[in-house]
């Protein structure tokens, strides 16, 4: 089952999602949906109680619920209950919430947008920019981030051609690249920025993003030339690609006299940008 993992926003709340290209349908995290509809601090318990209620009412809805691996709050991929649009529309009828009707409209919009994006991929980038703007990122940063998405896609496409498996093997190679250019493993990098489930790239400065793109682009081009056949060979290529950016980082740091890898995360970067804007307008 080919899937595209993403985060959708409903009233600025994140909902983990998967697009199944074979069935051409979205799957959404049930726990996330319950949290945004109810505001519950224990959405798992709410869902557990709701399942019992549905079963007592003779509903067969729960039997059709499937589990998919999604990124949990600790940053690890864990199985969680997911439902497609039709199933969600049925079970939210059992959830008393003033947000139920707006959420139904949101679901329809998400489905329609996917059709549009399939026909014109540029629309997906426009919507990504709109989402990042709502989250408070600067236009300059967003342009870099969207470019980094394109660079990452080229790299993962190359890995798939070389037989690298999505999930754990992608993570292993990403870790090789990150450690080679940043001097930190992905986990150490996220810890430095005080991140848990957040995306590391969404919390990078412009310079960090540029160097990460250099590392991934270098890895892609080296892989195309070497055509590695095993995971071990791919790891060597990943480290070489990361080292290209690592050397660039060290040279720039020596000229700047300061570290490029910073503990700043998205919230702190947003505050910094706002201060700079205020000073410029004085």
C-alpha positions in Angstrom: 0.0 0.0 0.0 1.7 3.2 -1.2 1.2 6.0 1.3 2.2 9.6 1.6 2.5 10.8 5.2 1.6 14.3 6.1 0.3 16.7 8.7 -3.0 18.4 8.1 -4.1 21.5 10.1 -7.6 22.0 11.4 -8.0 25.3 13.2 -4.1 25.3 13.7 -4.3 21.8 15.3 -2.2 19.0 13.7 -3.9 15.9 12.4 -1.6 13.0 11.3 -2.6 11.7 7.9 -1.8 9.1 5.3 -2.7 9.2 1.6 -3.2 5.7 0.1 -2.6 6.1 -3.6 -3.9 2.6 -4.5 -7.2 3.1 -2.8 -7.1 6.9 -3.5 -8.3 7.8 0.0 -7.0 9.6 3.1 -6.6 7.9 6.5 -6.6 10.2 9.6 -5.5 9.5 13.1 -8.6 8.9 15.2 -6.9 10.1 18.4 -5.9 13.4 16.8 -9.4 14.0 15.5 -11.0 13.3 18.9 -8.5 15.7 20.5 -9.4 18.6 18.2 -13.2 17.9 18.4 -13.4 17.5 22.2 -10.4 19.3 23.6 -9.8 16.3 25.8 -6.5 15.9 27.6 -6.9 12.1 27.4 -8.1 11.4 23.8 -7.0 7.8 24.1 -9.3 7.2 27.0 -12.1 9.0 25.2 -11.6 6.8 22.1 -11.5 3.6 24.3 -14.9 4.6 25.9 -16.4 5.5 22.5 -15.4 2.1 21.1 -17.2 0.4 23.9 -20.3 2.6 23.3 -20.3 1.9 19.5 -20.0 -1.9 20.2 -22.9 -1.8 22.6 -25.0 0.0 20.0 -24.3 -2.7 17.6 -22.1 -0.6 15.3 -19.6 -2.5 13.2 -17.6 0.7 12.6 -14.7 -0.3 14.9 -14.2 -3.6 13.1 -13.3 -1.6 10.0 -10.8 0.6 11.8 -7.2 -0.2 10.7 -3.8 0.6 12.2 -1.0 2.4 10.5 2.4 3.5 11.8 2.5 7.2 12.5 5.0 9.4 14.3 4.1 9.5 18.0 4.8 12.2 20.6 8.2 10.6 21.4 9.2 10.9 17.7 9.0 7.2 17.1 6.8 5.5 14.5 4.0 3.6 16.4 0.8 1.9 15.3 -2.3 4.0 15.8 -6.0 3.6 14.9 -6.8 5.4 11.7 -10.0 5.9 9.7 -11.0 7.0 6.2 -13.3 9.9 5.6 -16.5 7.9 5.4 -15.7 6.1 8.7 -14.9 9.4 10.4 -18.1 11.0 9.3 -20.0 8.1 10.9 -18.2 8.0 14.3 -18.1 11.8 14.9 -21.9 11.6 15.0 -21.4 10.1 18.4 -19.2 12.9 19.6 -21.0 16.0 20.9 -18.9 18.9 19.7 -19.7 22.3 18.2 -16.8 21.7 15.9 -18.4 18.7 14.2 -19.9 20.6 11.3 -16.8 22.7 10.6 -14.8 19.5 10.7 -17.1 17.8 8.1 -16.5 20.8 5.8 -12.8 20.5 6.4 -12.8 16.8 5.5 -14.5 17.6 2.2 -12.0 20.3 1.5 -9.0 18.1 2.2 -10.3 15.5 -0.2 -11.0 18.0 -3.0 -7.6 19.6 -2.5 -5.9 16.2 -3.0 -7.6 15.9 -6.4 -6.4 19.4 -7.4 -2.9 18.7 -6.3 -2.7 15.4 -8.3 -3.7 17.3 -11.4 -1.4 20.3 -10.7 1.5 19.5 -8.2 2.3 23.3 -8.0 -0.9 23.8 -6.0 0.6 21.5 -3.3 3.5 23.9 -2.9 1.2 26.9 -2.8 -0.8 25.3 0.0 2.3 24.4 1.9 3.5 28.0 1.7 0.1 29.1 3.0 0.3 26.7 5.9 3.8 27.8 6.9 2.7 31.4 6.8 -0.1 30.7 9.2 2.4 29.1 11.5 4.4 32.3 11.6 7.4 31.5 9.3 9.0 34.2 7.2 8.6 34.1 3.4 12.4 33.8 2.9 12.5 30.8 5.2 9.4 29.2 3.6 11.1 29.4 0.1 14.1 27.6 1.5 11.9 25.0 3.2 9.9 24.2 0.1 13.1 23.8 -1.9 14.4 21.4 0.8 11.2 19.3 0.3 12.0 19.0 -3.4 15.7 18.1 -2.7 14.6 15.5 -0.1 12.1 13.9 -2.6 14.9 13.6 -5.2 17.1 11.9 -2.6 14.4 9.4 -1.5 13.5 8.6 -5.1 17.2 7.8 -5.7 17.3 5.6 -2.6 14.2 3.7 -3.8 15.9 3.0 -7.1 18.8 1.5 -5.1 16.6 -0.8 -3.2 16.6 1.1 0.1 13.4 0.4 2.1 11.3 3.2 3.5 11.1 3.6 7.2 14.0 2.3 9.2 16.5 2.2 6.3 15.6 5.7 5.2 16.1 6.8 8.9 19.5 5.1 9.1 20.8 6.9 5.9 19.4 10.2 7.0 21.2 9.8 10.3 24.5 9.2 8.5 24.0 12.4 6.4 23.0 14.5 9.4 25.9 13.3 11.6 28.4 13.9 8.8 27.4 17.5 8.1 26.1 18.7 11.5 28.3 16.7 13.8 25.2 15.4 15.5 22.9 12.4 15.1 19.3 13.3 14.2 18.3 12.5 17.8 21.0 14.7 19.3 20.1 17.5 16.9 16.5 17.3 17.9 17.4 17.3 21.6 19.6 20.4 21.1 16.5 22.2 19.7 14.3 20.7 22.4 12.1 18.9 19.9 10.0 15.8 20.4 7.6 14.9 17.5 8.3 18.1 15.6 10.0 17.9 12.2 13.7 18.8 12.5 13.8 20.7 9.2 10.8 22.9 10.3 13.0 24.1 13.1 16.2 24.9 11.2 17.5 28.3 10.4 18.1 29.3 6.8 21.8 28.4 7.0 21.0 25.0 8.6 18.5 24.3 5.8 20.9 25.3 3.1 23.6 23.1 4.4 21.2 20.2 4.9 20.1 20.6 1.3 23.8 20.6 0.2 24.3 17.4 2.1 21.3 15.7 0.6 21.9 16.9 -3.0 25.5 15.8 -2.8 24.4 12.4 -1.6 21.9 12.1 -4.5 24.5 12.9 -7.1 27.1 10.6 -5.6 24.6 7.8 -5.5 23.6 8.3 -9.1 27.3 8.0 -10.0 28.3 5.1 -7.7 25.0 3.1 -8.0 25.3 1.4 -4.6 23.6 -2.0 -4.3 23.5 -2.6 -0.6 22.6 -0.7 2.6 26.2 -0.7 3.6 27.2 0.9 0.3 24.4 3.4 0.6 25.6 4.4 4.1 29.1 5.1 2.8 27.6 7.3 0.0 25.4 9.1 2.6 28.4 9.9 4.8 30.4 11.2 1.8 27.5 13.4 0.8 27.1 14.7 4.3 30.8 15.4 4.6 30.7 17.7 1.7 28.3 20.0 3.6 30.2 19.3 6.8 33.3 20.7 5.4 31.4 23.8 4.1 29.9 24.3 7.6 33.3 24.2 9.2 34.9 26.6 6.8 32.0 29.1 7.1 32.1 28.8 10.9 35.8 29.6 10.9 35.1 32.8 8.9 32.1 33.8 10.9 33.6 33.0 14.2 30.4 31.4 15.5 28.5 28.1 15.4 26.0 27.5 12.6 24.2 24.7 14.4 21.9 26.4 16.9 19.5 25.4 19.6 16.9 27.8 18.1 13.6 26.1 17.2 10.6 27.3 15.3 9.1 29.3 18.2 12.3 31.0 19.0 13.1 31.7 15.4 9.7 33.3 15.0 10.4 35.6 18.0 13.8 36.5 16.6 12.3 37.4 13.2 9.6 39.5 14.8 12.2 41.5 16.8 14.2 42.1 13.6 11.1 43.3 11.8 10.2 45.7 14.7 13.7 47.1 14.7 13.6 47.6 10.9 10.3 49.5 11.2 11.6 51.9 13.9 
